[in-house]
Amino acid sequence: QVQLVESGGGLVQPGDSLRLSCAASGRTFSSYCMGWFRRAPGKEREFVARISSGGSFTFYADSVKGRFAISRDNAKNTVYLQMNSLKPEDTAVYYCAARARTCSSSSAEYDYWGQGTQVTVSS
């Protein structure tokens, strides 16, 4: 019943920044843990970042820690992923996900998924 729509992907050079957005439907967005995952070419989908329902707690994969920042605006039913200092290894399809429970880093434990948005980092 929850629809998630990602946007903001594109082609950038190493060192550039992008901000991804995920717009959610429904009136219970503020109760969900929100996460970002990605699938790189030839690899399995991996955890990137998550944020608690109230936005007070965030957690990141080691590969993006210090470069990426997840945030949310519950009034707008939107979660963001600010990506700085992008590297070629960040190239992937990025997915927004929602969990109607406490937060998790496991993709199998999320309830709703967006369609994904392509991020390509290339010189």
N, C-alpha and C positions, 0 to 999 in steps of 0.2 A: 504493500500500500504506500510505501515511501519511494519516491522517485528522486534520484540524484543525477545532476547534470554538471559535468566538469567543463571548464573552459580555460583559456589562457595559454595553452600549449603553443609551440612553434619551433622554429629553427633559430638557434642562437650560436654565438661563438664561445669558446672556452673563456671563463672569467665573467661572462655576462650574467644577468639576473632575469628571472621570470617570476610572476606571481600567478599561481593557479587558483581558480575559484571553483567551488562546488555549491550549487544552489539546490536546496532540498524542498520538497513539497511537504505538506502536512502541518499540523499544529503542535506536534510533540517533539520538534527538533531539539529543544532545549533539554530534553531528557536523555538524549543519545550521546554515547561516546562516538566520536568521529575519528576516522583514520584515513591515512593516505598510504597506498601501496603502489608498487610499480613492477612492470615486467619488461626486462631488457631483452634484446634479441638473443635467442638461444638459451635463456635462463628461466627459472621458475619465478612466479610472482613473489615479491619480497616486501616485508614491512618497511615503511619509511618513517612515519610519524603518527602520533595519536594525541588526542586532546580530550579531557574529561568534559562531562556535560556542562559544567559551569565555567569551563575554561581555565580553571586554576591550576591544573596539572597537565604537563606535556611530557612526552617521552619520544626519543628519537633513536633510530638505528645509528650504530657507530659510524657508518659510512657517510652520514649526512650531518652528524652532530657538529654544531658550530657554524654550519653553512645554511641550513634550512630552518625555517620557523613556521610552526603551525599556529593558527589563530582562528577564532570564530566570532561571529556576530549573531547572537541568537535572535535579535530583533529582526534581522534580515534573512534568517534561515540559511546562513551561508558560512562555510568553512573555507579557509585560505591556506595555501602553502607558498610561502615566500622562499624562493630558491636563489641563493647568491653564490658567487664563485663557482659557477657550473663547470663541470668536467665532462669530457666525452663519455666517461663511464656512467654518467647520469642519464644518458640517452635511454628512453624507455617510454612505454605507455603508462601514464599515471592514472590511478583509479582512486576515487573517493568511495568510502564505505562508512556505514552506520551500524552501530550495535546498540540495541535497546536494553543494555545491561551495563555492568561495570566495564571499564576499558580492558582491552586485550591487544596483543601484538600478533595474534594468529589470524590469518585470513579466514580460516575455517569457522571462526567464531563470530564473524560479522553477518548481519542479517540482510543488508541491502547494499547494492553496488551501483555505481554509475557506469557509463559506457566507456569511459577512458578518454584521455586526451594525450596526443603525441608530443613528446619533448625530444628534440634532437639537438645535440651539442656537437658542433663540428667546425673545424677551422677551414 
